[in-house]
Amino acid sequence: MTAPAVDVTAFDDPDGPGALPRSNGELVFDAPWQGRLFGLVVHLCRSGAFEWDEFKIHLIAAIDESGVDETCDPAVYYRQFGEAFCRLAAEKGFFDAGTLDGRTQLEASRLAHDDHDHEHEH
Amino acid sequence: MDWLSLSDVEARVNALESLMVEKGLAEHEAVDAVVASFENDMGPVNGAKVVARAWTEPAYLEWLLSDATAAIADMGFTGLQTEHMVAVQNTDERHNVVVCTLCSCYPWTLLGIPPAWFKYPQYRARVVKEPRSVLGEFGVTLPDGVKIDVWDSSAEIRYLVVPQRPAGTEGMTAEELVPLISRDSMVGTALVSASGGTK
């Protein structure tokens, strides 16, 4: 499963308030959901669902309003990133908040292994 | 919707992705592709280094199989869900495949961000019930005599598959072997070939 490299520099603003967390120049994540969220938002932007600048406005606002600007901590940053994406999604009418809450509960029960029905072999 | 205090942030991210896919605005595979493009620096290369060392140092292989957590920590790869590792070795008689990580139980430091298929209910359910056909769909066809062990990850234990070292690599150093060892081969859904392919 190889993929052409995606140049993320178009989706970053290293000197701005919404700069992606990096260590020694490389992107830093400390849980898989953070990379997945970043990947999703980058993909949506690349496929034309919105302009990065539209997202960036929400990102900067979300960071600012949260009162936590420790954006070098990916655990905090990507929560602000998710908040920003939801604000953009609301603006664009991608889905409503109730739909997201319902789907989140469904995914939470999947993650809790509720839908396992198999016998483990060991 | 306050993300800073959200307890089920992982579920929320999965929900976002599935909603956007249903709306036709995103594709799981395309998200995989974006993730794959930046995961290499932080992901499977660490696991590949562990495997390459095990292939070239018999004593390290023995240590890895008896106490993977310590052997992996010896390489400097600690934390981020590598606290309780078990390494399982593929042989001519036995093939290992890992399932059920669901993000929260995946050796992330070693293998990078999990691919989307790893979380799909279809993969999780089917690889346990019919591992041979699922592996076939990944392009891994095993002789009938090879027994397949399916390892179910949990919050307590995560698994690293030590794939078989391919023929034709006898003269190679650990450093030269690393690029041959793919993420999927360390999950068990691919074999390693001397040319670096994933089959």
Boltz contact constraints between the chains, C-beta under 6 A:
constraints:
  - contact:
      token1: [A, 3]
      token2: [B, 33]
      max_distance: 6.0
  - contact:
      token1: [A, 3]
      token2: [B, 36]
      max_distance: 6.0
  - contact:
      token1: [A, 3]
      token2: [B, 37]
      max_distance: 6.0
  - contact:
      token1: [A, 5]
      token2: [B, 37]
      max_distance: 6.0
  - contact:
      token1: [A, 6]
      token2: [B, 34]
      max_distance: 6.0
  - contact:
      token1: [A, 6]
      token2: [B, 37]
      max_distance: 6.0
  - contact:
      token1: [A, 26]
      token2: [B, 41]
      max_distance: 6.0
  - contact:
      token1: [A, 27]
      token2: [B, 38]
      max_distance: 6.0
  - contact:
      token1: [A, 32]
      token2: [B, 103]
      max_distance: 6.0
  - contact:
      token1: [A, 32]
      token2: [B, 108]
      max_distance: 6.0
  - contact:
      token1: [A, 32]
      token2: [B, 113]
      max_distance: 6.0
  - contact:
      token1: [A, 32]
      token2: [B, 114]
      max_distance: 6.0
  - contact:
      token1: [A, 33]
      token2: [B, 10]
      max_distance: 6.0
  - contact:
      token1: [A, 33]
      token2: [B, 13]
      max_distance: 6.0
  - contact:
      token1: [A, 35]
      token2: [B, 35]
      max_distance: 6.0
  - contact:
      token1: [A, 35]
      token2: [B, 113]
      max_distance: 6.0
  - contact:
      token1: [A, 36]
      token2: [B, 13]
      max_distance: 6.0
  - contact:
      token1: [A, 37]
      token2: [B, 13]
      max_distance: 6.0
  - contact:
      token1: [A, 39]
      token2: [B, 31]
      max_distance: 6.0
  - contact:
      token1: [A, 39]
      token2: [B, 34]
      max_distance: 6.0
  - contact:
      token1: [A, 39]
      token2: [B, 35]
      max_distance: 6.0
  - contact:
      token1: [A, 40]
      token2: [B, 17]
      max_distance: 6.0
  - contact:
      token1: [A, 40]
      token2: [B, 31]
      max_distance: 6.0
  - contact:
      token1: [A, 42]
      token2: [B, 34]
      max_distance: 6.0
  - contact:
      token1: [A, 43]
      token2: [B, 26]
      max_distance: 6.0
  - contact:
      token1: [A, 43]
      token2: [B, 30]
      max_distance: 6.0
  - contact:
      token1: [A, 43]
      token2: [B, 31]
      max_distance: 6.0
  - contact:
      token1: [A, 43]
      token2: [B, 34]
      max_distance: 6.0
  - contact:
      token1: [A, 44]
      token2: [B, 26]
      max_distance: 6.0
  - contact:
      token1: [A, 49]
      token2: [B, 25]
      max_distance: 6.0
  - contact:
      token1: [A, 66]
      token2: [B, 4]
      max_distance: 6.0
  - contact:
      token1: [A, 79]
      token2: [B, 3]
      max_distance: 6.0
  - contact:
      token1: [A, 79]
      token2: [B, 4]
      max_distance: 6.0
  - contact:
      token1: [A, 82]
      token2: [B, 3]
      max_distance: 6.0
  - contact:
      token1: [A, 83]
      token2: [B, 3]
      max_distance: 6.0
  - contact:
      token1: [A, 86]
      token2: [B, 1]
      max_distance: 6.0
  - contact:
      token1: [A, 95]
      token2: [B, 19]
      max_distance: 6.0
  - contact:
      token1: [A, 100]
      token2: [B, 15]
      max_distance: 6.0
  - contact:
      token1: [A, 103]
      token2: [B, 15]
      max_distance: 6.0
  - contact:
      token1: [A, 103]
      token2: [B, 19]
      max_distance: 6.0
  - contact:
      token1: [A, 104]
      token2: [B, 11]
      max_distance: 6.0
  - contact:
      token1: [A, 104]
      token2: [B, 12]
      max_distance: 6.0
  - contact:
      token1: [A, 104]
      token2: [B, 15]
      max_distance: 6.0
  - contact:
      token1: [A, 107]
      token2: [B, 11]
      max_distance: 6.0
  - contact:
      token1: [A, 107]
      token2: [B, 14]
      max_distance: 6.0
  - contact:
      token1: [A, 107]
      token2: [B, 15]
      max_distance: 6.0
  - contact:
      token1: [A, 108]
      token2: [B, 8]
      max_distance: 6.0
  - contact:
      token1: [A, 108]
      token2: [B, 11]
      max_distance: 6.0
  - contact:
      token1: [A, 111]
      token2: [B, 11]
      max_distance: 6.0
  - contact:
      token1: [A, 111]
      token2: [B, 102]
      max_distance: 6.0
  - contact:
      token1: [A, 115]
      token2: [B, 121]
      max_distance: 6.0
  - contact:
      token1: [A, 118]
      token2: [B, 125]
      max_distance: 6.0
  - contact:
      token1: [A, 118]
      token2: [B, 128]
      max_distance: 6.0
  - contact:
      token1: [A, 120]
      token2: [B, 152]
      max_distance: 6.0
  - contact:
      token1: [A, 121]
      token2: [B, 150]
      max_distance: 6.0
